[in-house]
Amino acid sequence: RYQPSKEKSAPIAIVLHPHPQFGGTMNNKIVYDLFYMFQKRDFTTLRFNFRGIGRSQGEFDHGTGELSDAAAALDWVQS
């Protein structure tokens, strides 16, 4: 879920979910609460599922691909 700020120069918050092997998804309560906390403070906010979680493509690969996912998300938000 992506929510841009009204201000172009607003800070960016990308909220990453807990480890998927322990039930972590972008809909985790803490992730959800943090997303809306940052949004209320006028950050550009993004939360997403790592590869292989929910409807995301790919497979969990013990952290390597997940780092790439986070970097790609940051690149996308900044573009």
PyMOL Python script that loads the backbone (N, CA, C, O; Angstrom):
from pymol import cmd

cmd.read_pdbstr("""\
ATOM      1  N   ARG A   1       0.853  -1.162   0.000  1.00  0.00           N
ATOM      2  CA  ARG A   1       0.000   0.000   0.000  1.00  0.00           C
ATOM      3  C   ARG A   1       0.900   1.226   0.000  1.00  0.00           C
ATOM      4  O   ARG A   1       1.857   1.308   0.770  1.00  0.00           O
ATOM      5  N   TYR A   2       0.589   2.160  -0.857  1.00  0.00           N
ATOM      6  CA  TYR A   2       1.388   3.364  -1.031  1.00  0.00           C
ATOM      7  C   TYR A   2       0.520   4.581  -0.783  1.00  0.00           C
ATOM      8  O   TYR A   2      -0.602   4.671  -1.282  1.00  0.00           O
ATOM      9  N   GLN A   3       1.048   5.518  -0.005  1.00  0.00           N
ATOM     10  CA  GLN A   3       0.330   6.769   0.251  1.00  0.00           C
ATOM     11  C   GLN A   3       1.327   7.917   0.126  1.00  0.00           C
ATOM     12  O   GLN A   3       2.124   8.147   1.035  1.00  0.00           O
ATOM     13  N   PRO A   4       1.285   8.643  -1.001  1.00  0.00           N
ATOM     14  CA  PRO A   4       2.208   9.773  -1.137  1.00  0.00           C
ATOM     15  C   PRO A   4       1.792  10.932  -0.241  1.00  0.00           C
ATOM     16  O   PRO A   4       0.611  11.121   0.050  1.00  0.00           O
ATOM     17  N   SER A   5       2.769  11.690   0.184  1.00  0.00           N
ATOM     18  CA  SER A   5       2.501  12.900   0.953  1.00  0.00           C
ATOM     19  C   SER A   5       2.060  14.004  -0.003  1.00  0.00           C
ATOM     20  O   SER A   5       2.334  13.942  -1.202  1.00  0.00           O
ATOM     21  N   LYS A   6       1.390  14.989   0.520  1.00  0.00           N
ATOM     22  CA  LYS A   6       1.022  16.152  -0.290  1.00  0.00           C
ATOM     23  C   LYS A   6       2.246  17.016  -0.581  1.00  0.00           C
ATOM     24  O   LYS A   6       2.267  17.769  -1.555  1.00  0.00           O
ATOM     25  N   GLU A   7       3.257  16.902   0.267  1.00  0.00           N
ATOM     26  CA  GLU A   7       4.495  17.671   0.109  1.00  0.00           C
ATOM     27  C   GLU A   7       5.524  16.848  -0.664  1.00  0.00           C
ATOM     28  O   GLU A   7       5.845  15.728  -0.267  1.00  0.00           O
ATOM     29  N   LYS A   8       6.038  17.390  -1.758  1.00  0.00           N
ATOM     30  CA  LYS A   8       7.023  16.658  -2.560  1.00  0.00           C
ATOM     31  C   LYS A   8       8.306  16.353  -1.791  1.00  0.00           C
ATOM     32  O   LYS A   8       8.952  15.335  -2.042  1.00  0.00           O
ATOM     33  N   SER A   9       8.675  17.220  -0.865  1.00  0.00           N
ATOM     34  CA  SER A   9       9.928  17.029  -0.128  1.00  0.00           C
ATOM     35  C   SER A   9       9.734  16.287   1.196  1.00  0.00           C
ATOM     36  O   SER A   9      10.630  16.286   2.040  1.00  0.00           O
ATOM     37  N   ALA A  10       8.591  15.668   1.378  1.00  0.00           N
ATOM     38  CA  ALA A  10       8.297  14.958   2.630  1.00  0.00           C
ATOM     39  C   ALA A  10       9.245  13.774   2.815  1.00  0.00           C
ATOM     40  O   ALA A  10       9.700  13.184   1.835  1.00  0.00           O
ATOM     41  N   PRO A  11       9.542  13.428   4.063  1.00  0.00           N
ATOM     42  CA  PRO A  11      10.341  12.225   4.308  1.00  0.00           C
ATOM     43  C   PRO A  11       9.569  10.975   3.881  1.00  0.00           C
ATOM     44  O   PRO A  11       8.345  10.991   3.745  1.00  0.00           O
ATOM     45  N   ILE A  12      10.311   9.908   3.676  1.00  0.00           N
ATOM     46  CA  ILE A  12       9.731   8.636   3.226  1.00  0.00           C
ATOM     47  C   ILE A  12       9.854   7.611   4.341  1.00  0.00           C
ATOM     48  O   ILE A  12      10.907   7.480   4.965  1.00  0.00           O
ATOM     49  N   ALA A  13       8.766   6.882   4.587  1.00  0.00           N
ATOM     50  CA  ALA A  13       8.785   5.762   5.534  1.00  0.00           C
ATOM     51  C   ALA A  13       8.367   4.499   4.791  1.00  0.00           C
ATOM     52  O   ALA A  13       7.242   4.397   4.302  1.00  0.00           O
ATOM     53  N   ILE A  14       9.276   3.548   4.713  1.00  0.00           N
ATOM     54  CA  ILE A  14       8.946   2.237   4.154  1.00  0.00           C
ATOM     55  C   ILE A  14       8.905   1.285   5.340  1.00  0.00           C
ATOM     56  O   ILE A  14       9.920   1.043   5.994  1.00  0.00           O
ATOM     57  N   VAL A  15       7.729   0.754   5.607  1.00  0.00           N
ATOM     58  CA  VAL A  15       7.521  -0.095   6.781  1.00  0.00           C
ATOM     59  C   VAL A  15       7.593  -1.554   6.329  1.00  0.00           C
ATOM     60  O   VAL A  15       6.773  -2.011   5.533  1.00  0.00           O
ATOM     61  N   LEU A  16       8.580  -2.271   6.847  1.00  0.00           N
ATOM     62  CA  LEU A  16       8.820  -3.664   6.459  1.00  0.00           C
ATOM     63  C   LEU A  16       8.226  -4.606   7.497  1.00  0.00           C
ATOM     64  O   LEU A  16       8.293  -4.352   8.699  1.00  0.00           O
ATOM     65  N   HIS A  17       7.648  -5.688   7.015  1.00  0.00           N
ATOM     66  CA  HIS A  17       6.976  -6.614   7.930  1.00  0.00           C
ATOM     67  C   HIS A  17       7.941  -7.595   8.588  1.00  0.00           C
ATOM     68  O   HIS A  17       9.056  -7.799   8.107  1.00  0.00           O
ATOM     69  N   PRO A  18       7.497  -8.207   9.703  1.00  0.00           N
ATOM     70  CA  PRO A  18       8.320  -9.202  10.398  1.00  0.00           C
ATOM     71  C   PRO A  18       8.593 -10.426   9.520  1.00  0.00           C
ATOM     72  O   PRO A  18       8.021 -10.585   8.442  1.00  0.00           O
ATOM     73  N   HIS A  19       9.460 -11.259  10.005  1.00  0.00           N
ATOM     74  CA  HIS A  19       9.885 -12.470   9.295  1.00  0.00           C
ATOM     75  C   HIS A  19       8.678 -13.294   8.840  1.00  0.00           C
ATOM     76  O   HIS A  19       7.801 -13.601   9.648  1.00  0.00           O
ATOM     77  N   PRO A  20       8.627 -13.653   7.556  1.00  0.00           N
ATOM     78  CA  PRO A  20       7.469 -14.389   7.043  1.00  0.00           C
ATOM     79  C   PRO A  20       7.289 -15.781   7.643  1.00  0.00           C
ATOM     80  O   PRO A  20       6.168 -16.289   7.690  1.00  0.00           O
ATOM     81  N   GLN A  21       8.363 -16.401   8.099  1.00  0.00           N
ATOM     82  CA  GLN A  21       8.224 -17.727   8.694  1.00  0.00           C
ATOM     83  C   GLN A  21       7.532 -17.665  10.050  1.00  0.00           C
ATOM     84  O   GLN A  21       7.176 -18.698  10.615  1.00  0.00           O
ATOM     85  N   PHE A  22       7.344 -16.468  10.567  1.00  0.00           N
ATOM     86  CA  PHE A  22       6.620 -16.280  11.823  1.00  0.00           C
ATOM     87  C   PHE A  22       5.314 -15.532  11.598  1.00  0.00           C
ATOM     88  O   PHE A  22       4.783 -14.900  12.511  1.00  0.00           O
ATOM     89  N   GLY A  23       4.801 -15.609  10.370  1.00  0.00           N
ATOM     90  CA  GLY A  23       3.506 -15.013  10.055  1.00  0.00           C
ATOM     91  C   GLY A  23       3.542 -13.553   9.659  1.00  0.00           C
ATOM     92  O   GLY A  23       2.489 -12.921   9.579  1.00  0.00           O
ATOM     93  N   GLY A  24       4.715 -12.993   9.409  1.00  0.00           N
ATOM     94  CA  GLY A  24       4.810 -11.582   9.049  1.00  0.00           C
ATOM     95  C   GLY A  24       4.254 -11.285   7.670  1.00  0.00           C
ATOM     96  O   GLY A  24       4.582 -11.965   6.697  1.00  0.00           O
ATOM     97  N   THR A  25       3.412 -10.266   7.590  1.00  0.00           N
ATOM     98  CA  THR A  25       2.898  -9.741   6.323  1.00  0.00           C
ATOM     99  C   THR A  25       2.756  -8.233   6.465  1.00  0.00           C
ATOM    100  O   THR A  25       2.937  -7.680   7.550  1.00  0.00           O
ATOM    101  N   MET A  26       2.430  -7.573   5.359  1.00  0.00           N
ATOM    102  CA  MET A  26       2.225  -6.124   5.418  1.00  0.00           C
ATOM    103  C   MET A  26       0.982  -5.762   6.212  1.00  0.00           C
ATOM    104  O   MET A  26       0.776  -4.594   6.541  1.00  0.00           O
ATOM    105  N   ASN A  27       0.147  -6.752   6.526  1.00  0.00           N
ATOM    106  CA  ASN A  27      -1.065  -6.511   7.304  1.00  0.00           C
ATOM    107  C   ASN A  27      -0.888  -6.811   8.789  1.00  0.00           C
ATOM    108  O   ASN A  27      -1.856  -6.787   9.549  1.00  0.00           O
ATOM    109  N   ASN A  28       0.343  -7.092   9.201  1.00  0.00           N
ATOM    110  CA  ASN A  28       0.666  -7.267  10.610  1.00  0.00           C
ATOM    111  C   ASN A  28       0.247  -6.008  11.367  1.00  0.00           C
ATOM    112  O   ASN A  28       0.404  -4.901  10.853  1.00  0.00           O
ATOM    113  N   LYS A  29      -0.280  -6.162  12.574  1.00  0.00           N
ATOM    114  CA  LYS A  29      -0.807  -5.014  13.325  1.00  0.00           C
ATOM    115  C   LYS A  29       0.234  -3.921  13.541  1.00  0.00           C
ATOM    116  O   LYS A  29      -0.081  -2.739  13.406  1.00  0.00           O
ATOM    117  N   ILE A  30       1.444  -4.289  13.867  1.00  0.00           N
ATOM    118  CA  ILE A  30       2.478  -3.278  14.097  1.00  0.00           C
ATOM    119  C   ILE A  30       2.810  -2.547  12.802  1.00  0.00           C
ATOM    120  O   ILE A  30       2.955  -1.325  12.795  1.00  0.00           O
ATOM    121  N   VAL A  31       2.931  -3.292  11.706  1.00  0.00           N
ATOM    122  CA  VAL A  31       3.200  -2.671  10.407  1.00  0.00           C
ATOM    123  C   VAL A  31       2.070  -1.713  10.047  1.00  0.00           C
ATOM    124  O   VAL A  31       2.310  -0.581   9.626  1.00  0.00           O
ATOM    125  N   TYR A  32       0.849  -2.176  10.215  1.00  0.00           N
ATOM    126  CA  TYR A  32      -0.338  -1.362   9.926  1.00  0.00           C
ATOM    127  C   TYR A  32      -0.331  -0.085  10.769  1.00  0.00           C
ATOM    128  O   TYR A  32      -0.531   1.009  10.242  1.00  0.00           O
ATOM    129  N   ASP A  33      -0.103  -0.223  12.068  1.00  0.00           N
ATOM    130  CA  ASP A  33      -0.101   0.941  12.963  1.00  0.00           C
ATOM    131  C   ASP A  33       1.020   1.923  12.616  1.00  0.00           C
ATOM    132  O   ASP A  33       0.803   3.135  12.609  1.00  0.00           O
ATOM    133  N   LEU A  34       2.209   1.408  12.329  1.00  0.00           N
ATOM    134  CA  LEU A  34       3.318   2.289  11.959  1.00  0.00           C
ATOM    135  C   LEU A  34       3.040   3.020  10.650  1.00  0.00           C
ATOM    136  O   LEU A  34       3.329   4.209  10.520  1.00  0.00           O
ATOM    137  N   PHE A  35       2.479   2.303   9.686  1.00  0.00           N
ATOM    138  CA  PHE A  35       2.140   2.913   8.397  1.00  0.00           C
ATOM    139  C   PHE A  35       1.243   4.131   8.608  1.00  0.00           C
ATOM    140  O   PHE A  35       1.508   5.205   8.069  1.00  0.00           O
ATOM    141  N   TYR A  36       0.190   3.959   9.389  1.00  0.00           N
ATOM    142  CA  TYR A  36      -0.742   5.069   9.601  1.00  0.00           C
ATOM    143  C   TYR A  36      -0.173   6.145  10.523  1.00  0.00           C
ATOM    144  O   TYR A  36      -0.545   7.312  10.402  1.00  0.00           O
ATOM    145  N   MET A  37       0.715   5.780  11.433  1.00  0.00           N
ATOM    146  CA  MET A  37       1.365   6.788  12.267  1.00  0.00           C
ATOM    147  C   MET A  37       2.210   7.723  11.399  1.00  0.00           C
ATOM    148  O   MET A  37       2.141   8.943  11.541  1.00  0.00           O
ATOM    149  N   PHE A  38       3.009   7.138  10.497  1.00  0.00           N
ATOM    150  CA  PHE A  38       3.821   7.959   9.598  1.00  0.00           C
ATOM    151  C   PHE A  38       2.942   8.769   8.641  1.00  0.00           C
ATOM    152  O   PHE A  38       3.226   9.933   8.356  1.00  0.00           O
ATOM    153  N   GLN A  39       1.890   8.147   8.158  1.00  0.00           N
ATOM    154  CA  GLN A  39       0.988   8.845   7.240  1.00  0.00           C
ATOM    155  C   GLN A  39       0.380  10.078   7.914  1.00  0.00           C
ATOM    156  O   GLN A  39       0.301  11.140   7.297  1.00  0.00           O
ATOM    157  N   LYS A  40      -0.043   9.951   9.154  1.00  0.00           N
ATOM    158  CA  LYS A  40      -0.627  11.082   9.894  1.00  0.00           C
ATOM    159  C   LYS A  40       0.384  12.202  10.103  1.00  0.00           C
ATOM    160  O   LYS A  40       0.007  13.359  10.284  1.00  0.00           O
ATOM    161  N   ARG A  41       1.665  11.858  10.077  1.00  0.00           N
ATOM    162  CA  ARG A  41       2.721  12.863  10.238  1.00  0.00           C
ATOM    163  C   ARG A  41       3.212  13.377   8.890  1.00  0.00           C
ATOM    164  O   ARG A  41       4.265  14.008   8.805  1.00  0.00           O
ATOM    165  N   ASP A  42       2.448  13.105   7.843  1.00  0.00           N
ATOM    166  CA  ASP A  42       2.667  13.596   6.479  1.00  0.00           C
ATOM    167  C   ASP A  42       3.933  13.060   5.816  1.00  0.00           C
ATOM    168  O   ASP A  42       4.559  13.748   5.009  1.00  0.00           O
ATOM    169  N   PHE A  43       4.304  11.833   6.160  1.00  0.00           N
ATOM    170  CA  PHE A  43       5.361  11.141   5.428  1.00  0.00           C
ATOM    171  C   PHE A  43       4.752  10.535   4.168  1.00  0.00           C
ATOM    172  O   PHE A  43       3.557  10.241   4.137  1.00  0.00           O
ATOM    173  N   THR A  44       5.555  10.347   3.140  1.00  0.00           N
ATOM    174  CA  THR A  44       5.190   9.447   2.057  1.00  0.00           C
ATOM    175  C   THR A  44       5.418   8.051   2.620  1.00  0.00           C
ATOM    176  O   THR A  44       6.505   7.754   3.116  1.00  0.00           O
ATOM    177  N   THR A  45       4.411   7.193   2.550  1.00  0.00           N
ATOM    178  CA  THR A  45       4.501   5.894   3.216  1.00  0.00           C
ATOM    179  C   THR A  45       4.258   4.735   2.255  1.00  0.00           C
ATOM    180  O   THR A  45       3.475   4.835   1.311  1.00  0.00           O
ATOM    181  N   LEU A  46       4.951   3.644   2.524  1.00  0.00           N
ATOM    182  CA  LEU A  46       4.787   2.421   1.744  1.00  0.00           C
ATOM    183  C   LEU A  46       4.929   1.232   2.677  1.00  0.00           C
ATOM    184  O   LEU A  46       5.827   1.188   3.518  1.00  0.00           O
ATOM    185  N   ARG A  47       4.041   0.279   2.519  1.00  0.00           N
ATOM    186  CA  ARG A  47       4.192  -1.038   3.151  1.00  0.00           C
ATOM    187  C   ARG A  47       3.879  -2.050   2.061  1.00  0.00           C
ATOM    188  O   ARG A  47       2.992  -1.824   1.238  1.00  0.00           O
ATOM    189  N   PHE A  48       4.582  -3.135   2.050  1.00  0.00           N
ATOM    190  CA  PHE A  48       4.409  -4.138   0.996  1.00  0.00           C
ATOM    191  C   PHE A  48       4.789  -5.506   1.547  1.00  0.00           C
ATOM    192  O   PHE A  48       5.450  -5.615   2.580  1.00  0.00           O
ATOM    193  N   ASN A  49       4.366  -6.534   0.846  1.00  0.00           N
ATOM    194  CA  ASN A  49       4.765  -7.896   1.190  1.00  0.00           C
ATOM    195  C   ASN A  49       6.049  -8.238   0.450  1.00  0.00           C
ATOM    196  O   ASN A  49       6.187  -7.955  -0.740  1.00  0.00           O
ATOM    197  N   PHE A  50       6.984  -8.848   1.164  1.00  0.00           N
ATOM    198  CA  PHE A  50       8.179  -9.352   0.509  1.00  0.00           C
ATOM    199  C   PHE A  50       7.807 -10.473  -0.458  1.00  0.00           C
ATOM    200  O   PHE A  50       6.696 -11.000  -0.416  1.00  0.00           O
ATOM    201  N   ARG A  51       8.728 -10.819  -1.309  1.00  0.00           N
ATOM    202  CA  ARG A  51       8.523 -11.882  -2.302  1.00  0.00           C
ATOM    203  C   ARG A  51       7.978 -13.156  -1.653  1.00  0.00           C
ATOM    204  O   ARG A  51       8.430 -13.586  -0.591  1.00  0.00           O
ATOM    205  N   GLY A  52       6.999 -13.735  -2.327  1.00  0.00           N
ATOM    206  CA  GLY A  52       6.410 -14.986  -1.868  1.00  0.00           C
ATOM    207  C   GLY A  52       5.408 -14.861  -0.739  1.00  0.00           C
ATOM    208  O   GLY A  52       4.924 -15.875  -0.235  1.00  0.00           O
ATOM    209  N   ILE A  53       5.083 -13.638  -0.327  1.00  0.00           N
ATOM    210  CA  ILE A  53       4.140 -13.425   0.772  1.00  0.00           C
ATOM    211  C   ILE A  53       2.868 -12.817   0.200  1.00  0.00           C
ATOM    212  O   ILE A  53       2.924 -11.901  -0.620  1.00  0.00           O
ATOM    213  N   GLY A  54       1.725 -13.330   0.635  1.00  0.00           N
ATOM    214  CA  GLY A  54       0.450 -12.831   0.112  1.00  0.00           C
ATOM    215  C   GLY A  54       0.375 -13.050  -1.387  1.00  0.00           C
ATOM    216  O   GLY A  54       0.606 -14.157  -1.872  1.00  0.00           O
ATOM    217  N   ARG A  55       0.053 -11.997  -2.118  1.00  0.00           N
ATOM    218  CA  ARG A  55      -0.044 -12.106  -3.575  1.00  0.00           C
ATOM    219  C   ARG A  55       1.254 -11.723  -4.284  1.00  0.00           C
ATOM    220  O   ARG A  55       1.278 -11.615  -5.510  1.00  0.00           O
ATOM    221  N   SER A  56       2.326 -11.518  -3.527  1.00  0.00           N
ATOM    222  CA  SER A  56       3.607 -11.169  -4.141  1.00  0.00           C
ATOM    223  C   SER A  56       4.213 -12.388  -4.816  1.00  0.00           C
ATOM    224  O   SER A  56       4.100 -13.511  -4.325  1.00  0.00           O
ATOM    225  N   GLN A  57       4.852 -12.148  -5.944  1.00  0.00           N
ATOM    226  CA  GLN A  57       5.490 -13.232  -6.683  1.00  0.00           C
ATOM    227  C   GLN A  57       6.808 -13.618  -6.030  1.00  0.00           C
ATOM    228  O   GLN A  57       7.327 -12.893  -5.180  1.00  0.00           O
ATOM    229  N   GLY A  58       7.340 -14.754  -6.429  1.00  0.00           N
ATOM    230  CA  GLY A  58       8.632 -15.208  -5.945  1.00  0.00           C
ATOM    231  C   GLY A  58       8.513 -16.111  -4.738  1.00  0.00           C
ATOM    232  O   GLY A  58       7.419 -16.509  -4.336  1.00  0.00           O
ATOM    233  N   GLU A  59       9.675 -16.425  -4.166  1.00  0.00           N
ATOM    234  CA  GLU A  59       9.741 -17.304  -3.005  1.00  0.00           C
ATOM    235  C   GLU A  59      10.661 -16.697  -1.956  1.00  0.00           C
ATOM    236  O   GLU A  59      11.629 -16.008  -2.280  1.00  0.00           O
ATOM    237  N   PHE A  60      10.346 -16.963  -0.708  1.00  0.00           N
ATOM    238  CA  PHE A  60      11.209 -16.548   0.399  1.00  0.00           C
ATOM    239  C   PHE A  60      12.583 -17.182   0.209  1.00  0.00           C
ATOM    240  O   PHE A  60      12.683 -18.380  -0.056  1.00  0.00           O
ATOM    241  N   ASP A  61      13.639 -16.386   0.341  1.00  0.00           N
ATOM    242  CA  ASP A  61      14.983 -16.947   0.167  1.00  0.00           C
ATOM    243  C   ASP A  61      15.943 -16.534   1.285  1.00  0.00           C
ATOM    244  O   ASP A  61      17.115 -16.243   1.048  1.00  0.00           O
ATOM    245  N   HIS A  62      15.418 -16.517   2.491  1.00  0.00           N
ATOM    246  CA  HIS A  62      16.225 -16.334   3.702  1.00  0.00           C
ATOM    247  C   HIS A  62      16.938 -14.986   3.777  1.00  0.00           C
ATOM    248  O   HIS A  62      18.030 -14.892   4.338  1.00  0.00           O
ATOM    249  N   GLY A  63      16.336 -13.960   3.222  1.00  0.00           N
ATOM    250  CA  GLY A  63      16.835 -12.605   3.411  1.00  0.00           C
ATOM    251  C   GLY A  63      17.520 -11.950   2.233  1.00  0.00           C
ATOM    252  O   GLY A  63      17.515 -10.724   2.127  1.00  0.00           O
ATOM    253  N   THR A  64      18.107 -12.725   1.351  1.00  0.00           N
ATOM    254  CA  THR A  64      18.833 -12.126   0.230  1.00  0.00           C
ATOM    255  C   THR A  64      17.894 -11.359  -0.692  1.00  0.00           C
ATOM    256  O   THR A  64      18.117 -10.179  -0.966  1.00  0.00           O
ATOM    257  N   GLY A  65      16.865 -12.012  -1.163  1.00  0.00           N
ATOM    258  CA  GLY A  65      15.907 -11.370  -2.054  1.00  0.00           C
ATOM    259  C   GLY A  65      15.097 -10.294  -1.367  1.00  0.00           C
ATOM    260  O   GLY A  65      14.680  -9.323  -1.998  1.00  0.00           O
ATOM    261  N   GLU A  66      14.874 -10.464  -0.081  1.00  0.00           N
ATOM    262  CA  GLU A  66      14.085  -9.486   0.662  1.00  0.00           C
ATOM    263  C   GLU A  66      14.825  -8.149   0.743  1.00  0.00           C
ATOM    264  O   GLU A  66      14.194  -7.093   0.698  1.00  0.00           O
ATOM    265  N   LEU A  67      16.148  -8.184   0.863  1.00  0.00           N
ATOM    266  CA  LEU A  67      16.926  -6.937   0.830  1.00  0.00           C
ATOM    267  C   LEU A  67      16.786  -6.262  -0.529  1.00  0.00           C
ATOM    268  O   LEU A  67      16.670  -5.040  -0.616  1.00  0.00           O
ATOM    269  N   SER A  68      16.798  -7.066  -1.582  1.00  0.00           N
ATOM    270  CA  SER A  68      16.589  -6.519  -2.929  1.00  0.00           C
ATOM    271  C   SER A  68      15.195  -5.931  -3.065  1.00  0.00           C
ATOM    272  O   SER A  68      15.015  -4.893  -3.702  1.00  0.00           O
ATOM    273  N   ASP A  69      14.200  -6.595  -2.465  1.00  0.00           N
ATOM    274  CA  ASP A  69      12.824  -6.076  -2.499  1.00  0.00           C
ATOM    275  C   ASP A  69      12.750  -4.703  -1.839  1.00  0.00           C
ATOM    276  O   ASP A  69      12.129  -3.785  -2.374  1.00  0.00           O
ATOM    277  N   ALA A  70      13.384  -4.564  -0.674  1.00  0.00           N
ATOM    278  CA  ALA A  70      13.354  -3.290   0.049  1.00  0.00           C
ATOM    279  C   ALA A  70      14.067  -2.201  -0.750  1.00  0.00           C
ATOM    280  O   ALA A  70      13.584  -1.071  -0.816  1.00  0.00           O
ATOM    281  N   ALA A  71      15.206  -2.526  -1.354  1.00  0.00           N
ATOM    282  CA  ALA A  71      15.934  -1.547  -2.166  1.00  0.00           C
ATOM    283  C   ALA A  71      15.115  -1.128  -3.382  1.00  0.00           C
ATOM    284  O   ALA A  71      15.078   0.050  -3.736  1.00  0.00           O
ATOM    285  N   ALA A  72      14.456  -2.099  -4.021  1.00  0.00           N
ATOM    286  CA  ALA A  72      13.610  -1.780  -5.180  1.00  0.00           C
ATOM    287  C   ALA A  72      12.426  -0.916  -4.770  1.00  0.00           C
ATOM    288  O   ALA A  72      12.022  -0.023  -5.515  1.00  0.00           O
ATOM    289  N   ALA A  73      11.868  -1.173  -3.595  1.00  0.00           N
ATOM    290  CA  ALA A  73      10.743  -0.365  -3.102  1.00  0.00           C
ATOM    291  C   ALA A  73      11.187   1.076  -2.883  1.00  0.00           C
ATOM    292  O   ALA A  73      10.469   2.007  -3.247  1.00  0.00           O
ATOM    293  N   LEU A  74      12.361   1.267  -2.292  1.00  0.00           N
ATOM    294  CA  LEU A  74      12.874   2.618  -2.074  1.00  0.00           C
ATOM    295  C   LEU A  74      13.123   3.316  -3.408  1.00  0.00           C
ATOM    296  O   LEU A  74      12.768   4.483  -3.575  1.00  0.00           O
ATOM    297  N   ASP A  75      13.728   2.609  -4.353  1.00  0.00           N
ATOM    298  CA  ASP A  75      13.947   3.189  -5.685  1.00  0.00           C
ATOM    299  C   ASP A  75      12.627   3.619  -6.312  1.00  0.00           C
ATOM    300  O   ASP A  75      12.530   4.703  -6.889  1.00  0.00           O
ATOM    301  N   TRP A  76      11.607   2.766  -6.197  1.00  0.00           N
ATOM    302  CA  TRP A  76      10.294   3.061  -6.784  1.00  0.00           C
ATOM    303  C   TRP A  76       9.672   4.299  -6.143  1.00  0.00           C
ATOM    304  O   TRP A  76       9.152   5.165  -6.847  1.00  0.00           O
ATOM    305  N   VAL A  77       9.720   4.390  -4.820  1.00  0.00           N
ATOM    306  CA  VAL A  77       9.124   5.537  -4.122  1.00  0.00           C
ATOM    307  C   VAL A  77       9.845   6.827  -4.504  1.00  0.00           C
ATOM    308  O   VAL A  77       9.210   7.873  -4.642  1.00  0.00           O
ATOM    309  N   GLN A  78      11.150   6.764  -4.672  1.00  0.00           N
ATOM    310  CA  GLN A  78      11.925   7.961  -4.981  1.00  0.00           C
ATOM    311  C   GLN A  78      11.828   8.385  -6.441  1.00  0.00           C
ATOM    312  O   GLN A  78      12.224   9.498  -6.788  1.00  0.00           O
ATOM    313  N   SER A  79      11.307   7.515  -7.298  1.00  0.00           N
ATOM    314  CA  SER A  79      11.242   7.854  -8.733  1.00  0.00           C
ATOM    315  C   SER A  79      10.079   8.763  -9.063  1.00  0.00           C
ATOM    316  O   SER A  79       9.895   9.133 -10.222  1.00  0.00           O
TER     317      SER A  79
END
""", "prot")
cmd.dss("prot")
cmd.show_as("cartoon", "prot")
cmd.util.cbc("prot")
cmd.orient("prot")
